[in-house]
C-alpha cells in the first residue's frame, strides 16, 4: 500500500508547494520546463490518484492536447517560417504548430497539478488555512470541494435504487428514459436542498460566525515541517531570481528563439525538477524508511 507522507504534513506546507508549482507551470513557456512540469505532474498524479489519473489522462487530457495542437495553427497564423497555405489562403507556420504543442502541455500540466492539489488539500485543510482570515469563503470552498464527491456517491445510490424497480435511464423506450432521467434529477435536487438546509442548521447550532468562536484542529507545525518549508521557499526563491535574470528566456513569435542549455538555464532546470519532485521524493523516501524498519522487526 502506497503511503502518502507529503499529504500528512502541515497544510501550510502543502499549500505553499502547490502555489509555487502551479504558478510556475502556468507562466513559464520554456519547452524544457514544460516537459519537466508535465512529467512530474503526471507521475505525482499517478502516485496520488492511481487509476483516476490514468482515466483523466486518457479520457480528457489526450483529446484536449490533440485538439489544441490542431486548432492553434488553423486560427493563429503568426510566425516567419511558412510551411504551406490552407485552401482559404492563410499560412500554416512552424511557430504556430510549436506554440500549440507548448500550450497543450502547459494546460495539461496545470490540470494534472490541480488533480493532485484536490487529492492533498482536503476541505478540512481549506478551513484550517483560511478559516480565520476568510471564514465565509473558506466554508464555501470546502463545501464545494466536498459536494461533488458526495453528489456522485448519492447519484449512484439513487440510480441503483431506480434500477431495481426498472426505472433506470437505460431502460424502456426513449420517452420512458427521459421520464426516468427527470425523476432521478428531481430526487437529486431534493436531496441537495435538504442537505443544504441540514448543513445550515448544523453550522448555526455550532455557533458559526459568532465572535470569539474557536475551532479544533489536529495540525501542528513541527521540525519536519519547518525543514520542508525552508527547502520549498529556498528553492522557489532561487527560481524566481533566475527568472528575473532571463535564465530561461524563450520565444515562439515571430521566430523560435532561445538558448535552452546555458549554465544558468541548466541550474534553473535542476532546481525546477527538484521542486516538483518534492512530494514524490518525500513519499518514496518515507516508504523506503518504513520498509527498512519492518525488515528489522
Secondary structure, DSSP 8 states (H G I E B T S, - for coil): ----TGGGS-HHHHHHHHHHHHHHHHH---HHHHHHHHHHHHHHHHHHHTHHHHHIIIIIIHHHHHHHHHHHHHH----S-EEEE-TTS-EEEHHHHHHHHHHHHHHHHHHHHHHHHHHHS-HHHHHHHHTTTSHHHHHHHHHHHHHHHHHHHHHHHHHHHHHHTT--TTSS-HHHHHHHHHHHHHHHHHHHHHHHHHHHHHHHHTTTT-TT----------HHHHHHHHHHHHHHHHHHHHHHTTTT--B-SSS-B--SS-HHHHHHHHHHHHHHTHHHHHHHHHHHHHHHHHHT-
